[in-house]
Amino acid sequence: MKKEPGKTILESVKNFKGLAILGEAEIDELCCDIRTRIIDVTLKNGGHLGGSLGTVELCVALLRSFNPERDKIVFDVGHQTYAYKLLTDRLDRFHTLRTKGGISGFPRRAESCYDAFDVGHSSTSISVALGFAKARDLRGLGHEVVAVIGDGSLLNGLALEALNNVSACDTKLTIVLNDNKMSISPRVGGMAEHLARLAVSSPYKRFKQFLKDRCRNMLRGEWYENKLGNIKTKLKSLLQPTNIFEAMEISYWGPFDGHDVRELERIFEMSKQYSKPLLIHVITQKGRGCADAEAMPSVFHGVGSGTVIGHAAKSAPKALPVDWSQAVADNLIRLAEHDPRVVACTAAMADGTRLNGFKEKFPARFFDVGIAEGHMLTYAAGMAAGGMMPAVCIYSTFLQRAMDQMVHDICMQKHPVLIAVDRAGLNGEDGETHQGLLDVSWGRGIPGLTIGVPRDKVDLAFMMDGWHERAIPMTIRYPKGKAPEAVARDAFAAPATPAAWGRAEVLREGAAEKDVCLMGLGCMVGAVLEAADACPVSPTVVDLRFAAPLDWETIDDLLARHALVVVAEDGYRDGGVGEAIAARAASLGLDCRVLPVAAPAAYIPHASRGQQMEEYGLTASAIAALVEEQYRDYGGIGTAASG
């Protein structure tokens, strides 16, 4: 292929349709171009760097062998899809990755017709692909269906359930297992390719069918056929160890070098001739082509915007402000130092939830269960039933995957499990699948569950101590970002004294009766305090502190004393605390107008967290403007209730 003047191979190819004409040297150059583009954009915008660098050759080989206009290529999670995006008509938009109005960091059908399925949570690809394959069969179509799943995602219960269902579905399906361990064995790959070629070669298939036909027509033919089958099985077991896939009647080929485009192409082409379920095992290197990402794959799994590389492996890490995740981990260490029953659990998120320090100090009391959120909660419930005090650190978005376990195994049985709900609220650039907006809405409906929402590190420590003392099922939710030391506390009081357990806290009394009350929950307390300074009247300001059970004694008094109550929370409006308080005012027949300020019932797309907060009115200026609007529309707040 001739490069266009002043353009790279990637820019000249444009998309997957130009891949077929590339020679070997040009393919290597293309992969270098793709890596350069991924590194440049991801370091600037933030995103999942390591996994996508590791699958460049895999994506190129997939798109040289399969046609995404016809075939269905289903990715798992999306951490490994940046090269795929670049080669499926998003090259010109790739610089907008994870920015407001730009392309998503995950596969999205609304973004491209080449994205077969929307994903964001792990381990869905085999189930989805199996569904695609069965739909193809039922409709009498003939396209290929390929699921691409990582070795970590394969351990999730959903993926294992799908594997268990493959043989029962009786359909042709190709599963590509992307195993990004840090070693590659070309010799094993060469033997594996030979076995794969033998299994699909036309002479072999014709000879096997000839033997079957002959055996059926011979005396004791079935006996001979069974003996031949046994010989084949024994030969295969000598050349290749027995594995779980073969036991599930899924043929296994591999492992292969996931950075050898030619080898991958040969295997993919042979897979098209294979008529049964098949798993192709490829070995890739996470962070391939970026020295820092290769050396520290966990650190460079996902990076923030403005990340700098080149000397990170040698440089000492900079001291960062303590974020909420670290504050929770520090408190767990403090509790564990005094109580040997305290244990910590995570689902493959030790880095994200900052539990590495706990792991180092209490290795026997730290449990990483892998990507298995449902199992983790029931495992914690079992430990609690056995006399331990488990703390589960989990992102809000992933807690959704364990709702049944939270209800039946923890709360219904009153087991003292603390669920530290990380990344609660709006979460910025990861978009729809990663917003932490549901945990309050559905958590409030669970009998016996206490939901604490601290505004600062003082209340965080108080709530974690309260869980430990009371031995109750409890969630403590907190957002991404820096944890304030103290918000609206007496600077001269040492130490700061939190309000009583389960009680809301009035931080500021309003200047006038029957006027405005601003209520905030968690990170929104700072916003309502700031909004109070900009309001046309000095309002009462309240930290609700607990989303469940609500402190109705304090809230009822506030509803009776104010004409306008604004309730700000960083969750969904529907089913949220503001809606519950509005319903309470109506049920009591109070002359009070309650306005919830929260996220709408929508799947919120990617943008910065600040942009999302601003768009949905979750800022101090928006809250102050809302109060001012009430004054303008109702001629003073005292008459607002009539509206």
Beta strands, then each sheet from edge to edge (+ up, - down):
strand 1: 72-75
strand 2: 145-150
strand 3: 174-179
strand 4: 251-257
strand 5: 278-283
strand 6: 342-346
strand 7: 366-368
strand 8: 389-395
strand 9: 418-422
strand 10: 450-452
strand 11: 474-477
strand 12: 505-508
strand 13: 515-520
strand 14: 540-543
strand 15: 546-548
strand 16: 562-572
strand 17: 593-599
sheet 1: 1+ 2+ 3+ 5+ 4+
sheet 2: 7+ 6+ 8+ 9+ 11+ 10+ 15-
sheet 3: 12+ 14- 13- 16- 17-
end
